[in-house]
């Protein structure tokens, strides 16, 4: 992708015109300082695209959001989201998710079918509705153009940092903006979907093209991310486009559509990297680039196989240039290619080193390798040397803290 | 499988008539007390069946063993195996593997094509042949009917215990025996193959039927095992049958073949459980049984998905009855079934508790669940309630020690 005229800006989901947000602690989380309920609101109705988890176990909010967008013909105007409880595998889950939509819709004076509802947290515990009911008026009243930080805080679970990203760019002379926020940081191995992510834009674009752009970009961003190989039950990524940038409506493919896709890629790719970097227990971000593949799908599979390998992730934690584990992970990729052409390098900001050529080891300085691996962003470059396609995948190291966090998440 | 008249016996690979073995430290491993070179020898020629890793990266020993068995028309008489170095991804790998065959064949006075060669250890480091050359005479001279323990010791890497299992049974009035030894304990997620495993038997059986039996049993034992999701480059399981039990040659399917399959299942299943229990860093063995599946393949996939989930493995380490993670893992299984019929129970020797019915949570005593999970063998029973097929899969918890062991395996 060529990035032309993209400028990173502050403001997250509130960066685009006409979007407001808020977040607060309603009591689902006993820690009063931790927000657990968030809202995003658009003054104008939004064309909406979304992708959802492919897990057969689907959180009740996924089912209700799908129904709402179907009823409203892909028009949305608000998101309500809670953390601490996934509202999944509960007999009354859909009823509760619908109540959440109704509660916020009434406060914002919009039809309840225009609400996107999402939940994240422990699976299989009844969602208490009273804390939400008791705080929804305060939540709605507090929405503002600076509310993005409170909202991003509300969706955090084991995340250690908030994840927001926004860019500005131009479409036929009009300033356009895309902003997003995302939640990590475990149960992350998206499959045609993502973890919880909300993206806002003031671009004017048809819902069908918006969905097409989203599908294309998700494939090469979120779906190339793995923290632990577990695909969540509540994954959802939605993009809301309210058209307030007043650009000429994007209703067919062409240069405007391409610019929009580039900007959307930039936002989603940067959020993906943030998720990788803040993966549960992670001390290092790993990016694997696969070059020279015959097809995009092969490149994606190879890159993803490397960043998903538990053994390689442990080696990176230990700063050990155990490249045999990289080649092993490339080798068990479920795709057709020749292994004996493959070159592998490892890289960080202090240098790059070739560790494997044509599928066999080469001599290299262990000392230099160690220096490279001491950095906190590690890049693996795989060249299959059998085509022209390229893809990247993102992950993180596997650490003591991952085990600690997940040894007793529920308490 | 019905287990009739199977008796567990001592002796591992030396339990069947006519098999001898030995192991010693030849210096590949600087720890003098740790064997790193092993041999198994049969007085008589053996019908041989084998399965190998499906990883595209194949260790040189795999390639040489395949060639040998092809040349010898599936007749073998000896195994030579080293640990500490996988002899994989080295330009001179095949040459070294062939040298290993020649060295031991000359000592044992057999054709070199009758040698099965295997290596396990670090990938991508040149295998020093001199330590093997210098010790092969001593290795061969020391073979005995009690050498199984030294041989089993020689294939250990990060294993904490030796893994041997043997059973006796009868075929048309003749006492028959099958024995096996296996190596763990990381990079274990077998795919139509296994980690290093050597099985011996004195049963008289055609090589083609032996291969058919092996394929059938591997599918429901080793291939249902996952320690860390990484499929090794050097996986190999071979069965050597020397016919010294003097039973009527098994050359077609029927009751003798069925009895043999039951015995082979018992040996491989018990070795599989040992591998799970001694998975790298493991503190608990996990067995998942999937009942009520429409097909065997669905049952296998569901059971394997549960034991492979990093999040569930951490919860078991933390003795936390976080059943939502079990349902999540069932849900992302790549197979067709209805999720809202599924029941899940957890069990150990102190009790059993239902945690999920028809895909939704049920109330249960957290205290009782905690007591169940304090044991070191944990059983998960999944009932899909949509068919009659059943399968089991085995794994282990994910612990601090797994990360520690693999943070710096090479040193």
Interface residues (C-beta under 8 A of the other chain):
Chain A: X54 X55 X56 X57 X58 X86 X88 X89 X90 X91 X122 X123 X124 X125 X186 X187 X191 X228 X229 X230 X231 X232 X233 X308 X309 X310 X311 X314 X315 X317 X318 X320 X322 X323 X324 X325 X327 X328 X329 X330 X331 X332 X333 X337 X339 X356 X359 X360 X361 X398 X399 X400 X402 X403 X404 X405 X406 X407 X408 X409 X410 X411
Chain B: X54 X55 X56 X57 X58 X86 X88 X89 X90 X91 X122 X123 X124 X125 X186 X187 X191 X228 X229 X230 X231 X232 X233 X308 X309 X310 X311 X314 X315 X317 X318 X320 X322 X323 X324 X325 X327 X328 X329 X330 X331 X332 X333 X337 X339 X356 X359 X360 X361 X398 X399 X400 X402 X403 X404 X405 X406 X407 X408 X409 X410 X411
